Amino acid sequence: MALRSARDATTATVAAPHAGSGGAADSISPAAPASAPRRRVEEDWTPSTLSEVVTVFAKHPSFQFPAAVLAALLALRLQQPAGLADAAVVAFLAGFWLLQEWVVHKHLLHSDWNWV
């Protein structure tokens, strides 16, 4: 059986312990019999609903740190009255974000060029 990625090489079958073995609740055995029941392993699980996606995404530090910084900056900014310049900055950033997302998706992610 060919492995799909290096991550698959480290993912082992998680099988239920043998009856009467008195072992741990889960045993990791790459050579587990095919009839052994599989339990959900975190690496094998993919969220299927929007709430599961948000929950998984919110648990990552790559989301938590920028969200905390953004919340702190927003709280600091809201202490002062908003002006016309604030509206212009928000409009510019929203337009720029949409443009850069389109460029990245069209010219990098969905291009024929093998950049990975």
Biopython code that builds the backbone (N, CA, C, O; Angstrom):
import numpy as np
from Bio.PDB.StructureBuilder import StructureBuilder

atoms = [
    (1, "MET", "N", (0.845, -1.177, 0.000)),
    (1, "MET", "CA", (0.000, 0.000, 0.000)),
    (1, "MET", "C", (0.885, 1.233, 0.000)),
    (1, "MET", "O", (1.740, 1.374, 0.875)),
    (2, "ALA", "N", (0.704, 2.111, -0.940)),
    (2, "ALA", "CA", (1.510, 3.330, -1.026)),
    (2, "ALA", "C", (0.969, 4.374, -0.062)),
    (2, "ALA", "O", (-0.240, 4.490, 0.136)),
    (3, "LEU", "N", (1.876, 5.127, 0.530)),
    (3, "LEU", "CA", (1.478, 6.185, 1.452)),
    (3, "LEU", "C", (1.183, 7.450, 0.672)),
    (3, "LEU", "O", (1.858, 7.753, -0.311)),
    (4, "ARG", "N", (0.167, 8.194, 1.112)),
    (4, "ARG", "CA", (-0.199, 9.427, 0.431)),
    (4, "ARG", "C", (0.726, 10.568, 0.801)),
    (4, "ARG", "O", (0.969, 11.446, -0.026)),
    (5, "SER", "N", (1.243, 10.584, 1.999)),
    (5, "SER", "CA", (2.110, 11.672, 2.426)),
    (5, "SER", "C", (2.970, 11.209, 3.586)),
    (5, "SER", "O", (2.781, 10.113, 4.115)),
    (6, "ALA", "N", (3.922, 12.054, 3.978)),
    (6, "ALA", "CA", (4.774, 11.735, 5.119)),
    (6, "ALA", "C", (3.942, 11.652, 6.388)),
    (6, "ALA", "O", (4.278, 10.891, 7.296)),
    (7, "ARG", "N", (2.873, 12.414, 6.467)),
    (7, "ARG", "CA", (2.008, 12.374, 7.648)),
    (7, "ARG", "C", (1.355, 11.012, 7.795)),
    (7, "ARG", "O", (1.171, 10.529, 8.912)),
    (8, "ASP", "N", (0.995, 10.375, 6.654)),
    (8, "ASP", "CA", (0.394, 9.054, 6.701)),
    (8, "ASP", "C", (1.363, 8.019, 7.249)),
    (8, "ASP", "O", (0.943, 7.032, 7.853)),
    (9, "ALA", "N", (2.658, 8.238, 7.041)),
    (9, "ALA", "CA", (3.649, 7.284, 7.518)),
    (9, "ALA", "C", (3.663, 7.216, 9.033)),
    (9, "ALA", "O", (4.018, 6.185, 9.604)),
    (10, "THR", "N", (3.283, 8.300, 9.689)),
    (10, "THR", "CA", (3.301, 8.315, 11.148)),
    (10, "THR", "C", (1.955, 7.974, 11.752)),
    (10, "THR", "O", (1.853, 7.809, 12.967)),
    (11, "THR", "N", (0.921, 7.865, 10.937)),
    (11, "THR", "CA", (-0.406, 7.533, 11.439)),
    (11, "THR", "C", (-0.538, 6.024, 11.507)),
    (11, "THR", "O", (-0.407, 5.336, 10.495)),
    (12, "ALA", "N", (-0.793, 5.519, 12.685)),
    (12, "ALA", "CA", (-0.910, 4.076, 12.870)),
    (12, "ALA", "C", (-2.370, 3.717, 13.104)),
    (12, "ALA", "O", (-3.190, 4.574, 13.433)),
    (13, "THR", "N", (-2.676, 2.455, 12.933)),
    (13, "THR", "CA", (-4.014, 1.970, 13.206)),
    (13, "THR", "C", (-4.217, 1.937, 14.706)),
    (13, "THR", "O", (-3.365, 1.442, 15.443)),
    (14, "VAL", "N", (-5.332, 2.455, 15.155)),
    (14, "VAL", "CA", (-5.647, 2.417, 16.577)),
    (14, "VAL", "C", (-6.695, 1.341, 16.756)),
    (14, "VAL", "O", (-7.816, 1.463, 16.263)),
    (15, "ALA", "N", (-6.326, 0.287, 17.466)),
    (15, "ALA", "CA", (-7.210, -0.852, 17.628)),
    (15, "ALA", "C", (-7.649, -0.970, 19.078)),
    (15, "ALA", "O", (-6.951, -0.523, 19.988)),
    (16, "ALA", "N", (-8.816, -1.578, 19.286)),
    (16, "ALA", "CA", (-9.300, -1.833, 20.636)),
    (16, "ALA", "C", (-8.428, -2.911, 21.260)),
    (16, "ALA", "O", (-7.926, -3.775, 20.542)),
    (17, "PRO", "N", (-8.229, -2.887, 22.590)),
    (17, "PRO", "CA", (-7.403, -3.906, 23.233)),
    (17, "PRO", "C", (-8.077, -5.266, 23.133)),
    (17, "PRO", "O", (-9.298, -5.365, 23.018)),
    (18, "HIS", "N", (-7.262, -6.307, 23.179)),
    (18, "HIS", "CA", (-7.785, -7.668, 23.117)),
    (18, "HIS", "C", (-8.551, -7.969, 24.392)),
    (18, "HIS", "O", (-8.199, -7.469, 25.461)),
    (19, "ALA", "N", (-9.583, -8.771, 24.291)),
    (19, "ALA", "CA", (-10.397, -9.105, 25.450)),
    (19, "ALA", "C", (-9.546, -9.776, 26.511)),
    (19, "ALA", "O", (-8.805, -10.715, 26.223)),
    (20, "GLY", "N", (-9.654, -9.295, 27.728)),
    (20, "GLY", "CA", (-8.919, -9.889, 28.837)),
    (20, "GLY", "C", (-7.463, -9.504, 28.889)),
    (20, "GLY", "O", (-6.723, -10.031, 29.719)),
    (21, "SER", "N", (-7.016, -8.583, 28.014)),
    (21, "SER", "CA", (-5.597, -8.232, 28.008)),
    (21, "SER", "C", (-5.238, -7.342, 29.179)),
    (21, "SER", "O", (-4.087, -7.324, 29.617)),
    (22, "GLY", "N", (-6.218, -6.596, 29.697)),
    (22, "GLY", "CA", (-5.936, -5.708, 30.814)),
    (22, "GLY", "C", (-5.028, -4.560, 30.425)),
    (22, "GLY", "O", (-4.447, -3.902, 31.287)),
    (23, "GLY", "N", (-4.903, -4.316, 29.123)),
    (23, "GLY", "CA", (-4.012, -3.273, 28.633)),
    (23, "GLY", "C", (-4.656, -1.912, 28.709)),
    (23, "GLY", "O", (-5.717, -1.741, 29.309)),
    (24, "ALA", "N", (-4.003, -0.946, 28.095)),
    (24, "ALA", "CA", (-4.508, 0.422, 28.073)),
    (24, "ALA", "C", (-5.784, 0.483, 27.245)),
    (24, "ALA", "O", (-6.091, -0.437, 26.487)),
    (25, "ALA", "N", (-6.513, 1.563, 27.397)),
    (25, "ALA", "CA", (-7.770, 1.720, 26.664)),
    (25, "ALA", "C", (-7.541, 1.714, 25.162)),
    (25, "ALA", "O", (-8.359, 1.171, 24.421)),
    (26, "ASP", "N", (-6.462, 2.297, 24.703)),
    (26, "ASP", "CA", (-6.115, 2.311, 23.289)),
    (26, "ASP", "C", (-4.716, 1.746, 23.138)),
    (26, "ASP", "O", (-3.825, 2.040, 23.935)),
    (27, "SER", "N", (-4.533, 0.941, 22.120)),
    (27, "SER", "CA", (-3.187, 0.476, 21.820)),
    (27, "SER", "C", (-2.900, 0.821, 20.376)),
    (27, "SER", "O", (-3.748, 0.621, 19.507)),
    (28, "ILE", "N", (-1.731, 1.329, 20.116)),
    (28, "ILE", "CA", (-1.349, 1.695, 18.760)),
    (28, "ILE", "C", (-0.539, 0.543, 18.205)),
    (28, "ILE", "O", (0.504, 0.178, 18.747)),
    (29, "SER", "N", (-1.027, -0.016, 17.131)),
    (29, "SER", "CA", (-0.374, -1.173, 16.550)),
    (29, "SER", "C", (-0.437, -1.076, 15.039)),
    (29, "SER", "O", (-1.512, -1.203, 14.452)),
    (30, "PRO", "N", (0.732, -0.847, 14.386)),
    (30, "PRO", "CA", (0.705, -0.789, 12.930)),
    (30, "PRO", "C", (0.323, -2.120, 12.309)),
    (30, "PRO", "O", (-0.115, -2.159, 11.159)),
    (31, "ALA", "N", (0.480, -3.223, 13.054)),
    (31, "ALA", "CA", (0.195, -4.544, 12.521)),
    (31, "ALA", "C", (-1.123, -5.087, 13.067)),
    (31, "ALA", "O", (-1.278, -6.303, 13.184)),
    (32, "ALA", "N", (-2.055, -4.234, 13.398)),
    (32, "ALA", "CA", (-3.340, -4.677, 13.930)),
    (32, "ALA", "C", (-4.085, -5.460, 12.860)),
    (32, "ALA", "O", (-4.008, -5.131, 11.676)),
    (33, "PRO", "N", (-4.811, -6.502, 13.278)),
    (33, "PRO", "CA", (-5.558, -7.281, 12.289)),
    (33, "PRO", "C", (-6.617, -6.426, 11.601)),
    (33, "PRO", "O", (-7.120, -5.455, 12.166)),
    (34, "ALA", "N", (-6.940, -6.807, 10.379)),
    (34, "ALA", "CA", (-7.893, -6.030, 9.585)),
    (34, "ALA", "C", (-9.267, -5.989, 10.237)),
    (34, "ALA", "O", (-10.031, -5.048, 10.016)),
    (35, "SER", "N", (-9.592, -7.009, 11.046)),
    (35, "SER", "CA", (-10.905, -7.048, 11.680)),
    (35, "SER", "C", (-10.975, -6.207, 12.951)),
    (35, "SER", "O", (-12.050, -6.060, 13.532)),
    (36, "ALA", "N", (-9.836, -5.649, 13.395)),
    (36, "ALA", "CA", (-9.830, -4.841, 14.616)),
    (36, "ALA", "C", (-10.652, -3.581, 14.388)),
    (36, "ALA", "O", (-10.500, -2.917, 13.363)),
    (37, "PRO", "N", (-11.526, -3.244, 15.339)),
    (37, "PRO", "CA", (-12.330, -2.024, 15.157)),
    (37, "PRO", "C", (-11.463, -0.778, 15.198)),
    (37, "PRO", "O", (-10.579, -0.648, 16.044)),
    (38, "ARG", "N", (-11.728, 0.142, 14.269)),
    (38, "ARG", "CA", (-10.974, 1.402, 14.239)),
    (38, "ARG", "C", (-11.699, 2.440, 15.059)),
    (38, "ARG", "O", (-12.922, 2.564, 14.992)),
    (39, "ARG", "N", (-10.943, 3.176, 15.824)),
    (39, "ARG", "CA", (-11.479, 4.305, 16.561)),
    (39, "ARG", "C", (-11.044, 5.572, 15.867)),
    (39, "ARG", "O", (-10.040, 5.591, 15.155)),
    (40, "ARG", "N", (-11.807, 6.636, 16.078)),
    (40, "ARG", "CA", (-11.481, 7.908, 15.432)),
    (40, "ARG", "C", (-10.175, 8.444, 15.993)),
    (40, "ARG", "O", (-10.042, 8.656, 17.199)),
    (41, "VAL", "N", (-9.213, 8.659, 15.104)),
    (41, "VAL", "CA", (-7.936, 9.265, 15.456)),
    (41, "VAL", "C", (-8.011, 10.708, 14.993)),
    (41, "VAL", "O", (-8.527, 10.978, 13.908)),
    (42, "GLU", "N", (-7.510, 11.635, 15.785)),
    (42, "GLU", "CA", (-7.640, 13.062, 15.471)),
    (42, "GLU", "C", (-7.121, 13.383, 14.068)),
    (42, "GLU", "O", (-7.706, 14.218, 13.379)),
    (43, "GLU", "N", (-6.034, 12.736, 13.630)),
    (43, "GLU", "CA", (-5.477, 13.024, 12.308)),
    (43, "GLU", "C", (-6.381, 12.526, 11.189)),
    (43, "GLU", "O", (-6.348, 13.061, 10.081)),
    (44, "ASP", "N", (-7.190, 11.503, 11.471)),
    (44, "ASP", "CA", (-8.059, 10.926, 10.450)),
    (44, "ASP", "C", (-9.388, 11.660, 10.333)),
    (44, "ASP", "O", (-10.097, 11.495, 9.340)),
    (45, "TRP", "N", (-9.732, 12.456, 11.318)),
    (45, "TRP", "CA", (-11.048, 13.077, 11.388)),
    (45, "TRP", "C", (-11.075, 14.393, 10.639)),
    (45, "TRP", "O", (-10.163, 15.209, 10.766)),
    (46, "THR", "N", (-12.122, 14.595, 9.858)),
    (46, "THR", "CA", (-12.318, 15.845, 9.132)),
    (46, "THR", "C", (-13.654, 16.429, 9.557)),
    (46, "THR", "O", (-14.670, 15.735, 9.514)),
    (47, "PRO", "N", (-13.674, 17.713, 9.974)),
    (47, "PRO", "CA", (-14.949, 18.305, 10.375)),
    (47, "PRO", "C", (-15.921, 18.337, 9.203)),
    (47, "PRO", "O", (-15.530, 18.574, 8.061)),
    (48, "SER", "N", (-17.194, 18.094, 9.503)),
    (48, "SER", "CA", (-18.182, 18.031, 8.427)),
    (48, "SER", "C", (-19.241, 19.120, 8.511)),
    (48, "SER", "O", (-20.016, 19.295, 7.571)),
    (49, "THR", "N", (-19.291, 19.853, 9.613)),
    (49, "THR", "CA", (-20.255, 20.943, 9.729)),
    (49, "THR", "C", (-19.508, 22.251, 9.960)),
    (49, "THR", "O", (-18.340, 22.255, 10.350)),
    (50, "LEU", "N", (-20.195, 23.348, 9.716)),
    (50, "LEU", "CA", (-19.575, 24.654, 9.900)),
    (50, "LEU", "C", (-19.162, 24.871, 11.348)),
    (50, "LEU", "O", (-18.095, 25.428, 11.607)),
    (51, "SER", "N", (-19.983, 24.443, 12.291)),
    (51, "SER", "CA", (-19.627, 24.636, 13.697)),
    (51, "SER", "C", (-18.394, 23.818, 14.077)),
    (51, "SER", "O", (-17.582, 24.280, 14.879)),
    (52, "GLU", "N", (-18.236, 22.612, 13.520)),
    (52, "GLU", "CA", (-17.037, 21.812, 13.778)),
    (52, "GLU", "C", (-15.807, 22.475, 13.174)),
    (52, "GLU", "O", (-14.740, 22.480, 13.789)),
    (53, "VAL", "N", (-15.945, 23.034, 11.975)),
    (53, "VAL", "CA", (-14.826, 23.723, 11.324)),
    (53, "VAL", "C", (-14.383, 24.910, 12.164)),
    (53, "VAL", "O", (-13.188, 25.100, 12.393)),
    (54, "VAL", "N", (-15.339, 25.710, 12.624)),
    (54, "VAL", "CA", (-15.012, 26.882, 13.438)),
    (54, "VAL", "C", (-14.346, 26.456, 14.737)),
    (54, "VAL", "O", (-13.377, 27.080, 15.168)),
    (55, "THR", "N", (-14.855, 25.400, 15.368)),
    (55, "THR", "CA", (-14.276, 24.914, 16.621)),
    (55, "THR", "C", (-12.841, 24.459, 16.424)),
    (55, "THR", "O", (-11.968, 24.813, 17.216)),
    (56, "VAL", "N", (-12.582, 23.681, 15.383)),
    (56, "VAL", "CA", (-11.221, 23.202, 15.117)),
    (56, "VAL", "C", (-10.299, 24.371, 14.790)),
    (56, "VAL", "O", (-9.178, 24.440, 15.295)),
    (57, "PHE", "N", (-10.766, 25.287, 13.949)),
    (57, "PHE", "CA", (-9.956, 26.437, 13.551)),
    (57, "PHE", "C", (-9.624, 27.318, 14.747)),
    (57, "PHE", "O", (-8.500, 27.807, 14.866)),
    (58, "ALA", "N", (-10.593, 27.525, 15.634)),
    (58, "ALA", "CA", (-10.385, 28.406, 16.787)),
    (58, "ALA", "C", (-9.430, 27.816, 17.815)),
    (58, "ALA", "O", (-8.925, 28.546, 18.668)),
    (59, "LYS", "N", (-9.173, 26.525, 17.757)),
    (59, "LYS", "CA", (-8.250, 25.889, 18.706)),
    (59, "LYS", "C", (-6.790, 26.060, 18.308)),
    (59, "LYS", "O", (-5.903, 25.798, 19.121)),
    (60, "HIS", "N", (-6.519, 26.490, 17.087)),
    (60, "HIS", "CA", (-5.148, 26.620, 16.612)),
    (60, "HIS", "C", (-4.536, 27.948, 17.046)),
    (60, "HIS", "O", (-5.191, 28.988, 16.965)),
    (61, "PRO", "N", (-3.281, 27.921, 17.506)),
    (61, "PRO", "CA", (-2.605, 29.170, 17.881)),
    (61, "PRO", "C", (-2.464, 30.132, 16.708)),
    (61, "PRO", "O", (-2.393, 31.344, 16.906)),
    (62, "SER", "N", (-2.425, 29.602, 15.489)),
    (62, "SER", "CA", (-2.305, 30.472, 14.315)),
    (62, "SER", "C", (-3.553, 31.332, 14.135)),
    (62, "SER", "O", (-3.512, 32.327, 13.411)),
    (63, "PHE", "N", (-4.643, 30.972, 14.769)),
    (63, "PHE", "CA", (-5.835, 31.819, 14.803)),
    (63, "PHE", "C", (-5.908, 32.614, 16.102)),
    (63, "PHE", "O", (-6.255, 33.795, 16.091)),
    (64, "GLN", "N", (-5.585, 31.976, 17.212)),
    (64, "GLN", "CA", (-5.767, 32.592, 18.525)),
    (64, "GLN", "C", (-4.912, 33.837, 18.710)),
    (64, "GLN", "O", (-5.405, 34.850, 19.207)),
    (65, "PHE", "N", (-3.645, 33.784, 18.323)),
    (65, "PHE", "CA", (-2.764, 34.935, 18.534)),
    (65, "PHE", "C", (-3.196, 36.147, 17.704)),
    (65, "PHE", "O", (-3.370, 37.225, 18.272)),
    (66, "PRO", "N", (-3.377, 36.018, 16.390)),
    (66, "PRO", "CA", (-3.844, 37.189, 15.630)),
    (66, "PRO", "C", (-5.211, 37.692, 16.098)),
    (66, "PRO", "O", (-5.456, 38.898, 16.084)),
    (67, "ALA", "N", (-6.100, 36.793, 16.509)),
    (67, "ALA", "CA", (-7.414, 37.223, 16.990)),
    (67, "ALA", "C", (-7.286, 38.031, 18.279)),
    (67, "ALA", "O", (-7.987, 39.026, 18.460)),
    (68, "ALA", "N", (-6.394, 37.608, 19.173)),
    (68, "ALA", "CA", (-6.182, 38.348, 20.423)),
    (68, "ALA", "C", (-5.573, 39.720, 20.145)),
    (68, "ALA", "O", (-5.974, 40.715, 20.749)),
    (69, "VAL", "N", (-4.605, 39.770, 19.230)),
    (69, "VAL", "CA", (-3.982, 41.053, 18.878)),
    (69, "VAL", "C", (-5.014, 41.972, 18.231)),
    (69, "VAL", "O", (-5.088, 43.154, 18.566)),
    (70, "LEU", "N", (-5.804, 41.439, 17.312)),
    (70, "LEU", "CA", (-6.835, 42.240, 16.654)),
    (70, "LEU", "C", (-7.867, 42.762, 17.655)),
    (70, "LEU", "O", (-8.287, 43.915, 17.569)),
    (71, "ALA", "N", (-8.275, 41.917, 18.602)),
    (71, "ALA", "CA", (-9.236, 42.347, 19.622)),
    (71, "ALA", "C", (-8.654, 43.459, 20.490)),
    (71, "ALA", "O", (-9.350, 44.418, 20.823)),
    (72, "ALA", "N", (-7.378, 43.331, 20.857)),
    (72, "ALA", "CA", (-6.734, 44.368, 21.672)),
    (72, "ALA", "C", (-6.625, 45.681, 20.895)),
    (72, "ALA", "O", (-6.897, 46.751, 21.440)),
    (73, "LEU", "N", (-6.229, 45.599, 19.633)),
    (73, "LEU", "CA", (-6.121, 46.814, 18.820)),
    (73, "LEU", "C", (-7.486, 47.456, 18.575)),
    (73, "LEU", "O", (-7.609, 48.681, 18.575)),
    (74, "LEU", "N", (-8.499, 46.635, 18.368)),
    (74, "LEU", "CA", (-9.845, 47.163, 18.164)),
    (74, "LEU", "C", (-10.355, 47.852, 19.432)),
    (74, "LEU", "O", (-10.965, 48.919, 19.364)),
    (75, "ALA", "N", (-10.103, 47.236, 20.580)),
    (75, "ALA", "CA", (-10.517, 47.855, 21.847)),
    (75, "ALA", "C", (-9.801, 49.184, 22.051)),
    (75, "ALA", "O", (-10.399, 50.155, 22.516)),
    (76, "LEU", "N", (-8.524, 49.222, 21.702)),
    (76, "LEU", "CA", (-7.755, 50.464, 21.827)),
    (76, "LEU", "C", (-8.298, 51.529, 20.868)),
    (76, "LEU", "O", (-8.427, 52.694, 21.241)),
    (77, "ARG", "N", (-8.614, 51.128, 19.637)),
    (77, "ARG", "CA", (-9.101, 52.082, 18.634)),
    (77, "ARG", "C", (-10.478, 52.615, 18.983)),
    (77, "ARG", "O", (-10.772, 53.782, 18.724)),
    (78, "LEU", "N", (-11.331, 51.774, 19.569)),
    (78, "LEU", "CA", (-12.694, 52.192, 19.884)),
    (78, "LEU", "C", (-12.765, 53.171, 21.051)),
    (78, "LEU", "O", (-13.833, 53.704, 21.350)),
    (79, "GLN", "N", (-11.650, 53.406, 21.702)),
    (79, "GLN", "CA", (-11.625, 54.401, 22.779)),
    (79, "GLN", "C", (-11.671, 55.822, 22.222)),
    (79, "GLN", "O", (-11.983, 56.763, 22.951)),
    (80, "GLN", "N", (-11.366, 55.979, 20.949)),
    (80, "GLN", "CA", (-11.375, 57.293, 20.296)),
    (80, "GLN", "C", (-12.562, 57.355, 19.329)),
    (80, "GLN", "O", (-13.014, 56.316, 18.848)),
    (81, "PRO", "N", (-13.069, 58.549, 19.040)),
    (81, "PRO", "CA", (-14.172, 58.652, 18.074)),
    (81, "PRO", "C", (-13.702, 58.317, 16.654)),
    (81, "PRO", "O", (-12.576, 58.633, 16.269)),
    (82, "ALA", "N", (-14.584, 57.674, 15.885)),
    (82, "ALA", "CA", (-14.268, 57.310, 14.503)),
    (82, "ALA", "C", (-14.506, 58.511, 13.592)),
    (82, "ALA", "O", (-15.399, 59.325, 13.827)),
    (83, "GLY", "N", (-13.687, 58.599, 12.551)),
    (83, "GLY", "CA", (-13.811, 59.704, 11.614)),
    (83, "GLY", "C", (-13.892, 59.211, 10.189)),
    (83, "GLY", "O", (-13.996, 58.008, 9.948)),
    (84, "LEU", "N", (-13.845, 60.125, 9.251)),
    (84, "LEU", "CA", (-13.904, 59.796, 7.833)),
    (84, "LEU", "C", (-12.665, 59.016, 7.400)),
    (84, "LEU", "O", (-12.756, 58.135, 6.545)),
    (85, "ALA", "N", (-11.526, 59.328, 7.977)),
    (85, "ALA", "CA", (-10.292, 58.612, 7.642)),
    (85, "ALA", "C", (-10.394, 57.138, 8.022)),
    (85, "ALA", "O", (-9.868, 56.278, 7.315)),
    (86, "ASP", "N", (-11.062, 56.841, 9.125)),
    (86, "ASP", "CA", (-11.249, 55.446, 9.537)),
    (86, "ASP", "C", (-12.078, 54.678, 8.509)),
    (86, "ASP", "O", (-11.758, 53.538, 8.175)),
    (87, "ALA", "N", (-13.128, 55.298, 8.016)),
    (87, "ALA", "CA", (-13.968, 54.662, 7.003)),
    (87, "ALA", "C", (-13.180, 54.426, 5.719)),
    (87, "ALA", "O", (-13.348, 53.392, 5.073)),
    (88, "ALA", "N", (-12.323, 55.371, 5.344)),
    (88, "ALA", "CA", (-11.505, 55.217, 4.140)),
    (88, "ALA", "C", (-10.513, 54.067, 4.300)),
    (88, "ALA", "O", (-10.306, 53.295, 3.363)),
    (89, "VAL", "N", (-9.907, 53.946, 5.461)),
    (89, "VAL", "CA", (-8.955, 52.855, 5.711)),
    (89, "VAL", "C", (-9.664, 51.509, 5.650)),
    (89, "VAL", "O", (-9.146, 50.571, 5.045)),
    (90, "VAL", "N", (-10.828, 51.395, 6.261)),
    (90, "VAL", "CA", (-11.589, 50.141, 6.236)),
    (90, "VAL", "C", (-11.976, 49.781, 4.802)),
    (90, "VAL", "O", (-11.849, 48.622, 4.406)),
    (91, "ALA", "N", (-12.442, 50.746, 4.026)),
    (91, "ALA", "CA", (-12.826, 50.491, 2.634)),
    (91, "ALA", "C", (-11.623, 50.050, 1.805)),
    (91, "ALA", "O", (-11.724, 49.114, 1.011)),
    (92, "PHE", "N", (-10.483, 50.722, 1.987)),
    (92, "PHE", "CA", (-9.275, 50.356, 1.249)),
    (92, "PHE", "C", (-8.825, 48.941, 1.603)),
    (92, "PHE", "O", (-8.522, 48.145, 0.714)),
    (93, "LEU", "N", (-8.781, 48.627, 2.894)),
    (93, "LEU", "CA", (-8.324, 47.300, 3.313)),
    (93, "LEU", "C", (-9.262, 46.198, 2.836)),
    (93, "LEU", "O", (-8.802, 45.121, 2.455)),
    (94, "ALA", "N", (-10.566, 46.450, 2.850)),
    (94, "ALA", "CA", (-11.514, 45.455, 2.356)),
    (94, "ALA", "C", (-11.298, 45.200, 0.863)),
    (94, "ALA", "O", (-11.289, 44.050, 0.424)),
    (95, "GLY", "N", (-11.125, 46.264, 0.087)),
    (95, "GLY", "CA", (-10.859, 46.110, -1.345)),
    (95, "GLY", "C", (-9.538, 45.425, -1.619)),
    (95, "GLY", "O", (-9.454, 44.559, -2.489)),
    (96, "PHE", "N", (-8.504, 45.806, -0.881)),
    (96, "PHE", "CA", (-7.191, 45.190, -1.060)),
    (96, "PHE", "C", (-7.237, 43.711, -0.722)),
    (96, "PHE", "O", (-6.644, 42.895, -1.428)),
    (97, "TRP", "N", (-7.936, 43.355, 0.351)),
    (97, "TRP", "CA", (-8.017, 41.949, 0.763)),
    (97, "TRP", "C", (-8.687, 41.119, -0.328)),
    (97, "TRP", "O", (-8.203, 40.040, -0.673)),
    (98, "LEU", "N", (-9.790, 41.613, -0.869)),
    (98, "LEU", "CA", (-10.478, 40.880, -1.931)),
    (98, "LEU", "C", (-9.589, 40.708, -3.157)),
    (98, "LEU", "O", (-9.572, 39.635, -3.762)),
    (99, "LEU", "N", (-8.852, 41.749, -3.529)),
    (99, "LEU", "CA", (-7.964, 41.683, -4.683)),
    (99, "LEU", "C", (-6.837, 40.675, -4.466)),
    (99, "LEU", "O", (-6.565, 39.858, -5.346)),
    (100, "GLN", "N", (-6.182, 40.720, -3.309)),
    (100, "GLN", "CA", (-5.064, 39.804, -3.084)),
    (100, "GLN", "C", (-5.553, 38.362, -2.965)),
    (100, "GLN", "O", (-4.844, 37.445, -3.379)),
    (101, "GLU", "N", (-6.747, 38.136, -2.409)),
    (101, "GLU", "CA", (-7.304, 36.781, -2.354)),
    (101, "GLU", "C", (-7.540, 36.250, -3.765)),
    (101, "GLU", "O", (-7.226, 35.095, -4.054)),
    (102, "TRP", "N", (-8.085, 37.079, -4.634)),
    (102, "TRP", "CA", (-8.340, 36.662, -6.008)),
    (102, "TRP", "C", (-7.033, 36.350, -6.725)),
    (102, "TRP", "O", (-6.936, 35.334, -7.413)),
    (103, "VAL", "N", (-6.023, 37.212, -6.572)),
    (103, "VAL", "CA", (-4.727, 36.999, -7.231)),
    (103, "VAL", "C", (-4.090, 35.702, -6.748)),
    (103, "VAL", "O", (-3.609, 34.909, -7.558)),
    (104, "VAL", "N", (-4.082, 35.482, -5.455)),
    (104, "VAL", "CA", (-3.473, 34.263, -4.910)),
    (104, "VAL", "C", (-4.207, 33.029, -5.421)),
    (104, "VAL", "O", (-3.567, 32.070, -5.851)),
    (105, "HIS", "N", (-5.527, 33.036, -5.384)),
    (105, "HIS", "CA", (-6.270, 31.860, -5.829)),
    (105, "HIS", "C", (-6.149, 31.620, -7.330)),
    (105, "HIS", "O", (-5.944, 30.483, -7.755)),
    (106, "LYS", "N", (-6.270, 32.656, -8.127)),
    (106, "LYS", "CA", (-6.229, 32.472, -9.581)),
    (106, "LYS", "C", (-4.833, 32.156, -10.089)),
    (106, "LYS", "O", (-4.661, 31.252, -10.906)),
    (107, "HIS", "N", (-3.834, 32.893, -9.613)),
    (107, "HIS", "CA", (-2.503, 32.780, -10.199)),
    (107, "HIS", "C", (-1.558, 31.853, -9.443)),
    (107, "HIS", "O", (-0.491, 31.522, -9.961)),
    (108, "LEU", "N", (-1.914, 31.428, -8.248)),
    (108, "LEU", "CA", (-1.057, 30.494, -7.520)),
    (108, "LEU", "C", (-1.764, 29.169, -7.262)),
    (108, "LEU", "O", (-1.327, 28.123, -7.739)),
    (109, "LEU", "N", (-2.847, 29.216, -6.514)),
    (109, "LEU", "CA", (-3.479, 27.979, -6.072)),
    (109, "LEU", "C", (-4.131, 27.193, -7.196)),
    (109, "LEU", "O", (-4.065, 25.964, -7.200)),
    (110, "HIS", "N", (-4.753, 27.864, -8.142)),
    (110, "HIS", "CA", (-5.460, 27.166, -9.215)),
    (110, "HIS", "C", (-4.761, 27.287, -10.566)),
    (110, "HIS", "O", (-5.392, 27.098, -11.607)),
    (111, "SER", "N", (-3.490, 27.595, -10.560)),
    (111, "SER", "CA", (-2.754, 27.700, -11.819)),
    (111, "SER", "C", (-2.241, 26.325, -12.239)),
    (111, "SER", "O", (-2.254, 25.380, -11.451)),
    (112, "ASP", "N", (-1.791, 26.225, -13.485)),
    (112, "ASP", "CA", (-1.223, 24.979, -13.987)),
    (112, "ASP", "C", (0.224, 24.802, -13.556)),
    (112, "ASP", "O", (0.779, 23.711, -13.683)),
    (113, "TRP", "N", (0.830, 25.846, -13.056)),
    (113, "TRP", "CA", (2.232, 25.811, -12.656)),
    (113, "TRP", "C", (2.390, 25.017, -11.367)),
    (113, "TRP", "O", (1.654, 25.249, -10.407)),
    (114, "ASN", "N", (3.331, 24.094, -11.329)),
    (114, "ASN", "CA", (3.575, 23.265, -10.151)),
    (114, "ASN", "C", (4.536, 23.997, -9.227)),
    (114, "ASN", "O", (5.746, 23.782, -9.299)),
    (115, "TRP", "N", (4.019, 24.852, -8.369)),
    (115, "TRP", "CA", (4.845, 25.697, -7.514)),
    (115, "TRP", "C", (5.128, 25.072, -6.162)),
    (115, "TRP", "O", (5.902, 25.628, -5.383)),
    (116, "VAL", "N", (4.527, 23.937, -5.863)),
    (116, "VAL", "CA", (4.740, 23.291, -4.558)),
    (116, "VAL", "C", (5.988, 22.449, -4.593)),
    (116, "VAL", "O", (6.340, 21.825, -3.592)),
]
sb = StructureBuilder()
sb.init_structure("model")
sb.init_model(0)
sb.init_chain("A")
sb.init_seg("    ")
for serial, (resi, resn, name, xyz) in enumerate(atoms, 1):
    if name == "N":
        sb.init_residue(resn, " ", resi, " ")
    sb.init_atom(name, np.array(xyz, "f"), 0.0, 1.0, " ", f" {name:<3s}", serial, name[0])
structure = sb.get_structure()
